Amino acid sequence: MHPIANWVRLAPHEHRRALDKVLQFRDAAPDPTASGLPEAAVAWFWAEELPRLLSRPDVRNQALERLQELQDTRLRIGDQITMQAGALLEQQAAVELEHQQLAALVEVLP
């Protein structure tokens, strides 16, 4: 798997080359001991590495699979948000109704 995007499967020699590049970015970073990937390595991946790899049919197919996974995840998260927001909106409406009813009664009482 590619060291930046673990959904890109590579041959061992390609993986080593990509890992060496990421390690170069890490070593050149202001704080090479920081956890996570260096921003420069991620930028390199999106600007240079992935466009180059996408010229290959096998990587293009992997990218299409990843796009579908991402789309499915987006939809699933959207459904969860709608369900949770819907439940919260129902609770809010019930609280608002009780608030209005109680406020009206309190104003009526001497």
N, C-alpha and C positions, 0 to 999 in steps of 0.2 A: 504494500500500500504506500501511496505517496506520503511523505512525512508532513505535508501541509493539508492535503485533502485525502483522508483515508478511504474515500470511495473510489479513488483512481488506482487500479491495479497495474503494477509495473513489473517488468522483468527485473531480476536481481541487480543486474549492472546499471539499469536505469534508476532503480531505487537508491543505489549507492551514490550515484552522481547527484541526484536530487538532495539526498541527505548531506553530502559534502557541501553543497551550495548553502543549505539551510544552516549548517554549522559555521560556515564562513560568515554569514549574516549575524549569527549569534555572537561569534567572537569579536566582530566589529561593532557590536551594539555598545551603547554607553555603559550599560550594566549587564555584562554577559552572564551574571549569576541569576538574573531575574527569571522567574518561571514563565512558561508560556512561549509562544513563538514570537520571534522578533517581527515588528511591524514591517520592516524592509523585506523580510523573507516572504511574508504574506502578499505584499504588494508585487514582488517579483513573480510569485506564483500566478496571480491573476493577470498581470500585464504581459508576461513573457512565456512562462512555462506552460500554463494551461492552453493558451492559444496555439502554441507549437504542438502540444500533444493532441489537440483536437483535430489536427490534420489527419490523424490516424483513425481508420474506421472503428477499431476496437475501443479506443478511448472515447470516440464520439458516441458509441452505443452505451458506454458506461455513463456518460454525461446525460444522455436521454433517460436512462434508468434513474439517475439521481434526480433529474428534474421531476419525474413522476413521483418519486418518494417525497420530495419537497412539497409538491402540489398536494399530495395526500395528507401530509402533515399540516399544511396550511389550512386545509378544509376541516380536518379533525379539530385543530385548535379553535378555528372559527366557530364550529358547532359547540365546543365546550364553553366558549365565551358567551355565545347566545343563550345556552342553557343556564349558566350561572347568572348572567345579567338579567335574564327573564325572571329567575327566582328572586333576585334582589329587587327588581322592579315591582313584583307582586308584593313583597314585604313592605316596600316603601309606600305603595298605594294603601295597604292595610293600615299602616301607621298614620298616614296622612288622613285617612277617613276617621280613625279614632280621634286623632288630634282635633279635627274639625268638629266632630260631634261633641267632644268634651268641652272644647272652647265655647261652643254655642250654649251648652248647658250652664257653664260657669257664668257666662254673661247674663243669663236669664235669672239666676239666683240672686237674691238681695245680698 
